[in-house]
Amino acid sequence: MRLKIVYTGNPAETKVIDEDTGDAVEGIHSVEVSIDAFSAFASIVLQDFALESNNIEGEVFEGEEAS
């Protein structure tokens, strides 16, 4: 999937769409775009999502320990 960020100058109208299908991508909380002379990056924060993960190592923190 290739995502396209559409910005019209009005933040309320900003949307992210699937470039192949033209369908809107739901559950996006915010988008941050960073552009310099050599590259551009976009960070997308999701609000409602499902996560499937395998083979993740690390410690599990509960409560106030995770900061």
Rosetta constraint file for C-alpha pairs under 8 A:
AtomPair CA 1 CA 18 HARMONIC 6.56 0.50
AtomPair CA 1 CA 19 HARMONIC 7.49 0.50
AtomPair CA 1 CA 20 HARMONIC 7.26 0.50
AtomPair CA 2 CA 18 HARMONIC 6.03 0.50
AtomPair CA 2 CA 19 HARMONIC 5.59 0.50
AtomPair CA 2 CA 20 HARMONIC 6.97 0.50
AtomPair CA 3 CA 16 HARMONIC 6.58 0.50
AtomPair CA 3 CA 17 HARMONIC 5.72 0.50
AtomPair CA 3 CA 18 HARMONIC 4.88 0.50
AtomPair CA 3 CA 19 HARMONIC 5.44 0.50
AtomPair CA 4 CA 16 HARMONIC 5.60 0.50
AtomPair CA 4 CA 17 HARMONIC 5.25 0.50
AtomPair CA 4 CA 18 HARMONIC 6.27 0.50
AtomPair CA 4 CA 19 HARMONIC 5.54 0.50
AtomPair CA 5 CA 14 HARMONIC 7.35 0.50
AtomPair CA 5 CA 15 HARMONIC 6.00 0.50
AtomPair CA 5 CA 16 HARMONIC 4.56 0.50
AtomPair CA 5 CA 17 HARMONIC 6.56 0.50
AtomPair CA 6 CA 14 HARMONIC 5.62 0.50
AtomPair CA 6 CA 15 HARMONIC 5.31 0.50
AtomPair CA 6 CA 16 HARMONIC 6.12 0.50
AtomPair CA 6 CA 17 HARMONIC 7.67 0.50
AtomPair CA 7 CA 11 HARMONIC 7.12 0.50
AtomPair CA 7 CA 13 HARMONIC 6.88 0.50
AtomPair CA 7 CA 14 HARMONIC 4.70 0.50
AtomPair CA 7 CA 15 HARMONIC 6.87 0.50
AtomPair CA 8 CA 13 HARMONIC 6.66 0.50
AtomPair CA 8 CA 14 HARMONIC 6.66 0.50
AtomPair CA 9 CA 13 HARMONIC 7.98 0.50
AtomPair CA 10 CA 14 HARMONIC 6.82 0.50
AtomPair CA 15 CA 24 HARMONIC 7.04 0.50
AtomPair CA 15 CA 25 HARMONIC 7.83 0.50
AtomPair CA 16 CA 24 HARMONIC 5.93 0.50
AtomPair CA 16 CA 25 HARMONIC 5.64 0.50
AtomPair CA 17 CA 22 HARMONIC 5.76 0.50
AtomPair CA 17 CA 23 HARMONIC 5.43 0.50
AtomPair CA 17 CA 24 HARMONIC 4.24 0.50
AtomPair CA 17 CA 25 HARMONIC 5.25 0.50
AtomPair CA 18 CA 22 HARMONIC 5.26 0.50
AtomPair CA 18 CA 23 HARMONIC 5.41 0.50
AtomPair CA 18 CA 24 HARMONIC 6.32 0.50
AtomPair CA 18 CA 25 HARMONIC 6.55 0.50
AtomPair CA 19 CA 23 HARMONIC 7.76 0.50
AtomPair CA 27 CA 46 HARMONIC 5.72 0.50
AtomPair CA 27 CA 47 HARMONIC 5.18 0.50
AtomPair CA 27 CA 48 HARMONIC 4.95 0.50
AtomPair CA 27 CA 49 HARMONIC 6.95 0.50
AtomPair CA 28 CA 44 HARMONIC 7.03 0.50
AtomPair CA 28 CA 45 HARMONIC 6.01 0.50
AtomPair CA 28 CA 46 HARMONIC 4.46 0.50
AtomPair CA 28 CA 47 HARMONIC 5.62 0.50
AtomPair CA 28 CA 48 HARMONIC 7.48 0.50
AtomPair CA 29 CA 44 HARMONIC 7.66 0.50
AtomPair CA 29 CA 45 HARMONIC 5.41 0.50
AtomPair CA 29 CA 46 HARMONIC 5.27 0.50
AtomPair CA 29 CA 47 HARMONIC 5.19 0.50
AtomPair CA 30 CA 44 HARMONIC 5.98 0.50
AtomPair CA 30 CA 45 HARMONIC 5.24 0.50
AtomPair CA 30 CA 46 HARMONIC 7.25 0.50
AtomPair CA 31 CA 42 HARMONIC 6.87 0.50
AtomPair CA 31 CA 43 HARMONIC 5.71 0.50
AtomPair CA 31 CA 44 HARMONIC 4.60 0.50
AtomPair CA 31 CA 45 HARMONIC 6.33 0.50
AtomPair CA 32 CA 42 HARMONIC 5.61 0.50
AtomPair CA 32 CA 43 HARMONIC 5.11 0.50
AtomPair CA 32 CA 44 HARMONIC 6.54 0.50
AtomPair CA 33 CA 40 HARMONIC 7.31 0.50
AtomPair CA 33 CA 41 HARMONIC 5.82 0.50
AtomPair CA 33 CA 42 HARMONIC 4.40 0.50
AtomPair CA 33 CA 43 HARMONIC 6.44 0.50
AtomPair CA 34 CA 40 HARMONIC 5.64 0.50
AtomPair CA 34 CA 41 HARMONIC 5.24 0.50
AtomPair CA 34 CA 42 HARMONIC 6.31 0.50
AtomPair CA 35 CA 39 HARMONIC 6.04 0.50
AtomPair CA 35 CA 40 HARMONIC 4.29 0.50
AtomPair CA 35 CA 41 HARMONIC 6.48 0.50
AtomPair CA 36 CA 40 HARMONIC 6.33 0.50
AtomPair CA 61 CA 65 HARMONIC 5.84 0.50
AtomPair CA 61 CA 66 HARMONIC 5.39 0.50
AtomPair CA 62 CA 66 HARMONIC 6.38 0.50
